[in-house]
Amino acid sequence: QVHLVESGGGLVQPGGSLRLSCAVSGFTFSRYWMHWVRQAPGKGLEWVAGIDRSGENTYYEESGEGRFPISRDNAKNKVSLQMDSLNNEDTAVYYCAKGGVGRSIRTMWGTYEYDYLGQGTQVTVSS
């Protein structure tokens, strides 16, 4: 059974940083792309970043480019999102998503498919 468990969210002031982590189990982690998506209050899901199977190639939505480096550790079955220079518009529930067939999300790079989301972790940016 696939499990994705996010952690690391919280309340942070504008300009601050957080590091989100997603621990996964139930599938061969190294065989799948992984993504971070978010949902701000009253809005739909927004793709944030994606990383390929090896971790060599990363992709970002324009809003997160340069601020939210994504990384993965295939030995530890973990994907992370370092979030720097946070602003109020980054307030959202952040989810990690497993690449797969079932659901899709549009990005500036095209459409990515995913099949599982974690339960999410709340990030609130406020002074």
N, C-alpha and C positions, 0 to 999 in steps of 0.2 A: 504494500500500500504506500502510495506516494505521500510524503509529508514535507512541507516547506514551513519552516518556523523562523519568522523574522524577529529581530531584537535590535535594540540600540536607539529607538526613538525617544523623544522627550521634548521638553520645553527649552528653547534656546533663544538668546537675543539676536537681533539682526547683526549680521557680520560674523556670527559664531559658526561652529562646526559640530557635526555629529558623524558618527560612523555606524552605518547600518550593517547588520550581518544577517545571513539567511543560512540556516543549517538544514540540509536536505537528507532524506533517506527514502528507501523504497524503489530506487532506480539507479542505474549506472550513471552517475553524475557526469563523468567525463565524456559521455556520448551526446550530450545535449547542450545547445545554447541556453543561456540564462539571461533573464531580463529583470530590470526594475521598472515598475510602473507605479503611478500614484493617482490618487483621487482626492481633489480638493473639495471642500464643502460645496454642495450644489452643482458639481460638475461631473463629467464622465471620466473614465479612465484615460490617463495620459501616459504614454511611454516616456521613460526617462533615459534608459541606457540599456545596452545589450552587449554580451560578450560571447565569443565563439567557444567551441569545445575546448580548445587548448589554452585559451586565455590570451593568445597572441594578438587578436584583433578585437577592438572595442569600438562601439558606436554610441553616439549621444544625440539626444534631442538638442536643438539649438539652445534652449534655456539652461541646459546643464553642461554644455561644452566647456571644458576647462575648470569647472567647479566641482563636478561629481564624478571623479574617476571610479570606474567599476573594476573589480578584480575578482579572481577566483582562486581557490586552492583545491585542486582535484584530489589531493591526498587526504584532505580533511572534509571533503564534501561541503564546501562552504563558498558562498558568493557574498561579496561585500560591496558597499557603496559608501565611499568617503564623501561627505557633503561639506563643502567649504563655502564661505561668503554667503551664508544663508540670508534670504530676505523674506518678507512677509508672504510673498507669492508662492513660496515653497511650502507653506503650511498645507499638509495633506496627510492622508494615510498612504503609506508606502508599502508596496507589495513586491515580493519577488515572484517571478513567473518562470515556469519550466517551458522551454521550447518544445513544441509538439503540435499535433493536429487537433483542432477542435474549436478554438477561438482565435480571433485575429485582432490586431491593433495596427492602426496606421501610424507611420512615422515619416520623418522627412527622408528616410532612406528607402521607404517602401512599406510593404505590409509584412509584419512579423506574426507568426503563428505561435500560440502557446496552448497548453492544455490544463495546467494547474496553477493556482495562485495560493500563496500562503494566507494566513489570517490577517496580516497587515500589522504595521507598527505606526503609531501616531507621531508625526513631527509637527510641532507648533513653534512658529517663529514669531516672537512678540517681545516688545520691550516692556 
